[in-house]
Amino acid sequence: MALDAALNIFRAIGEETRLRIMVLLIRGELTVSEITTILGQSQPRVSRHLKILADAGLAERHREGAWMFYRTALAGGDPSCEAVIEAARAIGASGDRLLARDAERFEQTRHARAAQAAAYFEANAGEWSRLRELHLPEQDIEARILAQADGPMQLFVDLGTGAGRMLEIFAGRYENAVGYDLSHEMLALARANLDRAGITHAQVRHGDLFSLPLEDQCADVACLHQVLHYLGEPGAAVAEAARVLKKGGRLIISDFAPHDLEFLREEHAHRRLGFSDAEVADWCAASNLKLDKVETLSPSPGDKERLTVKIWRCLAP
Ligand SMILES: C[S@@+](CC[C@H](N)C(=O)[O-])C[C@H]1O[C@@H](n2cnc3c(N)ncnc32)[C@H](O)[C@@H]1O
């Protein structure tokens, strides 16, 4: 039985396109259509290869509306799969020309994604506060977020700070705060909002939440509020937040529960249609955080255009 399973795994990886796909998935989560574009092969063909990798336990998939996402199997699974994934990682770093070209196209895909989101935010910076009101009863959610992060804070870090709303609502709690964002328009808006509120102990900085210009273990609380659903690799954002948290620090994530409002992708650049508790728990486990509390804020019954908001509190041990 174990021999059969191992043979299945080796057969799955023992083919050029599937090995290329595994090397790509090690770089990050991708949709079928992104993999198709990177490899320059037909979608049915790519889907067939992906199915073989998933059936062998090397890749995991999840559907969200019209999109199917793939990633490598999580660590801690079948040891043969882990060994094969490690081997694929080494092959990916070997400098092979074809794999290097795939890597280049992967980066182009990643940049295109980021540029699309950035263009949206630039275009909507002034409208952002109004857009948020379309989805959520803001005051209720903000009160619950504040309640999740009690206790004193020397440093509060807001990742994807946007118009700086989290810096504003936490202002009475922290000694110092810094908010990072990639959009200059949003940063301008945040600065204006902080000035208007007379908040001088918070600053906003241009910075990528995937590689924060902060030392390890410097922050008491980190916040990802309504950011993860725009990102290609939300788990990597959680890992970076975990890196900067002090021992005993807390990461507060607020985002949507899984939903099917596909128009948010087309009209509002959402990449992910919400997250399950299990997915957040997986990212926490991978980043050495403990998912400590989950709150669910449901819309009123019959309110179809509203979304269920979740607040996840994660502790750094
Ligand atoms: C929906 S807004 C949320 C803003 C804010 N957290 C709030 O709740 O008001 C998402 C923000 O994330 C920012 N963002 C997206 N990707 C980012 C990245 N890689 N690094 C930093 N900021 C990013 C966007 O520019 C945008 O301002």
PDBQT file of the ligand as one rigid body, heavy atoms in Angstrom, charges set to zero:
ROOT
HETATM    1  C1  LIG A 401      -9.153  47.714   1.371  1.00  0.00    +0.000 C 
HETATM    2  S1  LIG A 401      -7.846  48.698   1.805  1.00  0.00    +0.000 S 
HETATM    3  C2  LIG A 401      -7.949  48.547   3.558  1.00  0.00    +0.000 C 
HETATM    4  C3  LIG A 401      -7.322  49.684   4.234  1.00  0.00    +0.000 C 
HETATM    5  C4  LIG A 401      -7.362  49.681   5.747  1.00  0.00    +0.000 C 
HETATM    6  N1  LIG A 401      -6.723  48.521   6.334  1.00  0.00    +0.000 N 
HETATM    7  C5  LIG A 401      -8.763  49.856   6.232  1.00  0.00    +0.000 C 
HETATM    8  O1  LIG A 401      -9.346  48.897   6.695  1.00  0.00    +0.000 OA
HETATM    9  O2  LIG A 401      -9.295  50.953   6.101  1.00  0.00    +0.000 OA
HETATM   10  C6  LIG A 401      -6.450  47.673   1.424  1.00  0.00    +0.000 C 
HETATM   11  C7  LIG A 401      -5.145  48.419   1.419  1.00  0.00    +0.000 C 
HETATM   12  O3  LIG A 401      -4.079  47.485   1.295  1.00  0.00    +0.000 OA
HETATM   13  C8  LIG A 401      -3.062  48.101   0.534  1.00  0.00    +0.000 C 
HETATM   14  N2  LIG A 401      -2.161  47.064   0.032  1.00  0.00    +0.000 N 
HETATM   15  C9  LIG A 401      -2.436  46.091  -0.864  1.00  0.00    +0.000 A 
HETATM   16  N3  LIG A 401      -1.337  45.320  -1.051  1.00  0.00    +0.000 NA
HETATM   17  C10 LIG A 401      -0.370  45.821  -0.246  1.00  0.00    +0.000 A 
HETATM   18  C11 LIG A 401       0.987  45.460   0.024  1.00  0.00    +0.000 A 
HETATM   19  N4  LIG A 401       1.570  44.409  -0.586  1.00  0.00    +0.000 N 
HETATM   20  N5  LIG A 401       1.689  46.180   0.923  1.00  0.00    +0.000 NA
HETATM   21  C12 LIG A 401       1.125  47.240   1.546  1.00  0.00    +0.000 A 
HETATM   22  N6  LIG A 401      -0.150  47.628   1.332  1.00  0.00    +0.000 NA
HETATM   23  C13 LIG A 401      -0.887  46.934   0.439  1.00  0.00    +0.000 A 
HETATM   24  C14 LIG A 401      -3.818  48.844  -0.531  1.00  0.00    +0.000 C 
HETATM   25  O4  LIG A 401      -3.036  49.848  -1.135  1.00  0.00    +0.000 OA
HETATM   26  C15 LIG A 401      -4.998  49.375   0.257  1.00  0.00    +0.000 C 
HETATM   27  O5  LIG A 401      -4.754  50.669   0.723  1.00  0.00    +0.000 OA
ENDROOT
TORSDOF 0
